[in-house]
Amino acid sequence: MKPIMKNVTIDNHNEELVAFAQTIDFTALFDHIKTFTGVNCSFYQPEITTKRGEVYISVMSDDIAAQTGAFASILGNCCLASVGNKVVREKETNEMLYWVIISLRYEHKDGGSNGMTVLHASYRQNGEWTVLDTGAKEVVVV
């Protein structure tokens, strides 16, 4: 699944980053997230946005509250989503990459919300995702 453009302003500073962002295939990352978490969910199409010349790609799953076991009765609007992400060019290598932190975001049915980090991932120009799952000691390539 590739991202769609939403609220994107292209300028000389970010033109190559936006073009790179459009090539990223999220299928392997989404499959890894579902395997790692044991959650059966669908993800919405990722959205590319720009803000002050910077390029971002946000991701979010559908509601997974019903799959939270004993907590299903107290959690609502529960999803896997990006809480931090950016498309950048590394200064050392001049290579473009996308990094993202995926979190479990949820609301309490009696009010309030919270979240927790599920994994950190990055996508490089070579087409590989590298992922560090929360609690893992080693990075995996997916």
N, C-alpha and C positions, 0 to 999 in steps of 0.2 A: 504494500500500500504506500503510495507516494503522497506527499503533502500538497495541499492546495494553497493558493495565494489568498490572503485576506488582509485588507488594510496595509498594503505594501506600497511604499514609496521607494523607487529605485533612483539612486544617484551614483556619481562616479566612485564614491567610497565603498558602496556595498553591492554594486552590480554583479561582480563575480561571486560574492557570497550568496546572493539570492539565486543565481543560476545553479550553484552547487547544491543549495538547499532543495531545489526542485528535483534533484537526481536521487535523493536519499530514499531508499526503500526500507520501510519500517517493519516489514513482514517478519523477518528473523528476530527482531527485538520483541515484538508483540508475542511471538510464539515462545520465546524464552521466558518472558514475564509470566505467561500462563502456566508454563511448566514449573517454574520456580515457586510460584505462589499456590499452585494447585487450583486456581480459580478458572472457571470456564466463563469467559466474557468476550465481548466484542469491543473493538476500539473504534472511535469516530475517526474520520479522516484527519490526519495531522494538519495544522494550519500554520502557514508562514505569515509572520507579521514583521513590521519594522517599526522602530521607535527611536527617534533621534539618530537615524542612520545605522543603528544596530539591527541585526537580523535574528529572529527567534522562531522556533517551531514548537508549538504547544501540542501535547497529546493528552487524551482522556478516554477512559473506558466508559462503558455503560454502567448503570447502577449495579453493584454487586452485594448490596446489603443482605439479600436473602442467602448468600453463601458464607456468611460470617458465623455460622454455627450458633452457639449459645448466645451470641451477641446480636443476632438478627432482630430480636424483639426490642432492642434499645438503640440500634443504629439506623440511620436513614441517609439517603444521598451519599452513599459510600462508593468511591471509585478509585481507580488507579490513574494518577495524573502527573504531569510534569509540574514541578514546583520551582525549578530553576533550569534554564537552558539557554544556549546561545550558539550561533554559528560564528566561528572565528578563524583567523589565519594565524598559525603559530609563527612567532617571530624567528625562532631558531631554524626552522625547516621551510618556512613559507608555505606550508601545507595547510589546506583548509580542513576544518573538522567541525563537527557538531557534538556538543556535550549536553547531557541531560541528567537530572535527578528525578527519579520516579518515586512518588510517595503514595501511600494509602491515605486518602482524604475522606473524612467522614463527619457527619453531624450527629449529635445526640438528639434523640426524639424529644427530650424535655428541654432542649436549648443548648447552645454552644457547639463548637466544632473543634476538630483537632486533626492530626495526621502523623504519619511516621514514615521514615525513609525505607523504601523497598530495595532500591539499587541505584547505582551510578553507571552510566553508559556513555560511550563515545563512538562516533562513526567517522571514519577517515576516508580520504579520497580513494583508497584502494578497495573500498566497498565492504570492509569488515567492521562489524560491531565488536567492541570490547566492553565487557560487563563485569562489574564488581557487585555481587549480590550482598546485601546486608548480612553480616555474620560470616561471610566467606573470607578466606585468607589469600585467595588467588584470583586474579583476573582471568576470565574465560573469553574466548573468541567465539562468536555465534554467527 
